[in-house]
Amino acid sequence: MGIPALLKTAFINALIALVLFSLMIGIRTEAGSSGQLTYWTRFGELASLVAAVFGGSIVIELLRQWIGPTGAEKLVPPGVQSGLSFIGRYLAPALLIFTLLVPVIFYNQRYILDLAILVLTYVMLGWGLNVVVGLAGLLDLGYVAFYAVGAYSYGLLATNFGWSFWICLPLAGILAAFWGVLLGFPVLRLRGDYLAIVTLAFGEIIRLVIINWQDLTGGPNGVSGIPRPSFFGIPLDSSEDGLAARLGIEYSPTHRIVFLFYLILALALLTNWVTIRLRRLPIGRAWEALREDEVACRALGINTTTTKLTAFATGAMFGGFAGAFFATRQGFISPESFTFQESALVLAIVVLGGMGSQLGVALAALAMIGGFELFRSLETYRMLVFGMAMVLIMIWRPRGLIGHRAPTVYLTKAQAISSDLVKEGHG
Amino acid sequence: MDYFTQQLINGLVLGSIYGLIAIGYTMVYGIVGMINFAHGDIFMIGGFIALITFLILISLGLTAIPVILLVVLLVSMAITALYGWTIERIAYRPLRHSFRLAPMLSAIGMSFVLTNYSQVAQGARVKPIPPFITGGYTLHESADGFVIQLSNIQIMVVITTIVLLAIFTWLVSRTRLGRDMRACEQDQTMAALLGVDVDRTISMTFVIGAALAAVAGLMYLLYYGLVDFFMGFVAGIKAFTAAVLGGIGSLPGAMLGGLAIGLIETFWSAYFSVEYKDVAAFSILIVVLIFMPTGLLGRPEVEKV
């Protein structure tokens, strides 16, 4: 493309940007104290945005010419691709060992420990949703509902009846799985997009019921004073009966954080282990067969009803566990934590990681939550950047960053399967 | 009975607004086969642009209400349509031949972008405007003093919807563009072979859908007297519910579904509880999909093997 054509494209883009931003950016409205709307102009901001679009489109066009038409593939050549899957074999154990040592290395850095717990929570959620989306190919946009069910089950049981975390944890999982089955029934006959929208509606219904059922859930005020977990009955505090006193060491509040870290790590590893085991069992193979082709699946005599229901129930159960953990970590839960944004974030982690890839999901959770932390100071721009990142990643690599996963069954030698060969979200 | 009639009127007006948004969903789904998640946010952007245009025109000293309305209508339709076009170009066109989940996730990302863009640009607070079109008619006054009102704005919303629907039906059934759209809906490859510019047709679908959503945004602004940055999400799901209820891909179905959702929501608020009106609307979506997966006027989906 010559320079005149380049300038012309950039000019047209700038003109489009000018029209798009003219009223939304150029004019700012605000309701005054008496409810009267006032407005003022912001032509400086508008001009700089339009100039940025003009310059940006020239830069992008030049980059495109420089890299060539198949830019995206060139950036990640096939050699690196196969190298990644080779590294993958050693990366996972290395990462696991590092994770186990995190509380030892960062013992005095409370912030890093908190962040690590947060990342692990999302790893667990990602692995849980991976069962539904990645393995069974059922697109679930309301996963946060099960997270909420788990959190509220523990929160309410613990505050109302004083039950211990270790009794409530399985109960939270069972209740969430029960809701998963309940949601599973209506969606059995639905495919792809309809399924997505029904699960989205279900997630919203759960959230709205939590907000409005004030007598039970405390409505928008949430549930507070949720007890902290104990070390199998031994409280983690500075009292006489506390773990520190019994072990004869000096009490430190970090003990509890470290305990929470290992707790969520254990839960996440349990999710991972169960998923890997299930995938080798007939039910796991049925999930993958369902994802690939529902019609063929039925023709082979697989009961698609139970297959879908077990996928929903299993995924939901892990969501419930994660919810119970969330409740005990925060000590306070409110409907604000269970919005659609949360579902989208977990889904983005699963898709970004490359569906079906356990390692990919873990790395994507690290990248996403870490990225979110980087933008913590820019609260209002965070979701804006997150949305843009979602669009860009989809355009750049629609099948996720780690496009490989280990095969479930193989004859003689294990080979990684590119996720380009795998169908998803057909329901 | 009077109370019932009044709620019927309110429900039909609300349903008209949902119907206008639902048409955008139905058209895009019919042709591209994706749920345009960002469509609810395009409706919200339309409301904002209408609001800002109103403010400017009034501060310019215009007083003739029909002139103001016409200018606002045209400006908001034009700019919002450009939003629709740009979004299709940036977020959906590169993914047209990608695997199924990709455009949907891209649309979810786009929805976040639009929501937070307007929050950053215009602030998080609700923006109210004073009522423009006042007055109305008293249809009936019962003995115990209950009055059935039909306000001018309600008449306007319903008439605008009917006129737009008529124009739109003509566009789809009689014009070249409409024929191209129907051809793309049947089979994009075949349509392209026969000389239909598929890219252009899809772009036009987004443009028309966004323009109708802008009208819905303007009507919402006039009817409720406010807009805020988050209103697109819930309105979007409800309009999608309407599209599914009517049978996705069917234009009269979208309008019918919109009216049904509007009526159900209004009657639920009137006779049961306002807090649970959204729950009722979403539950209906689930129930409809269980018993009538193709909606009221939809064609059964052919399973391609």
Interface residues (C-beta under 8 A of the other chain):
Chain A: I16 V19 L20 S22 L23 M24 I25 I27 R28 T29 E30 A31 G35 Q36 L37 Y39 L139 P186 V187 R189 L190 R191 G192 D193 Y194 A196 I197 V198 L200 A201 F202 E204 I205 L208 V209 I211 N212 V295 F340 Q341 A344 L347 A348 V351 T380 Y381 M383 L384 F386 G387 M388 A389 M390 V391 M394 I395 P398 R399 K423 E424 G425 H426
Chain B: Y29 G33 M34 I35 I45 F48 I49 L51 I52 T53 L55 I56 S59 V75 I79 L82 Y83 T86 I90 A91 P94 L95 S98 F99 R100 L101 A102 P103 M104 L105 S106 I108 G109 M110 S111 F112 V113 L114 T115 N116 Y117 S118 Q119 V120 A121 Q122 G123 R125 V126 K127 P128 I129 P130 F233 I237 F240 T241 V244 S273 E275 Y276 D278 V279 F282 S283 L285 I286 V287 L289 I290 P293 E301 E303 V305
